[in-house]
Amino acid sequence: MRKVAIVSGKGGIGKTTLAINLGYLLHNEFNFNTTVIDCNLT
């Protein structure tokens, strides 16, 4: 199992978009089982 984190202190830079697209790509192109969790710490 591998974990990938997309982190930034600044909002509005596309972290959610990147996470969703990366999860989609890993699942549909490379047949990896993926789970995407998106949260804000504020």
Residue, then its C-alpha position, 0 to 999 in steps of 0.5 A: m500500500r502506498k499513500v500520496a498526500i497533496v498538501s498546501g497551506k494556501g487555498g484555491i490552488g487546485k488540490t481537490t482537482l489534482a487529487i480527483n484527477l490523480g485518483y481517476l488516472l490511477h484507477n482507470e489507466f493503471n488498475f490501482n484500487t484507489t480511495v480519495i479523501d479530501c478535507n480542510l483543516t480550517 
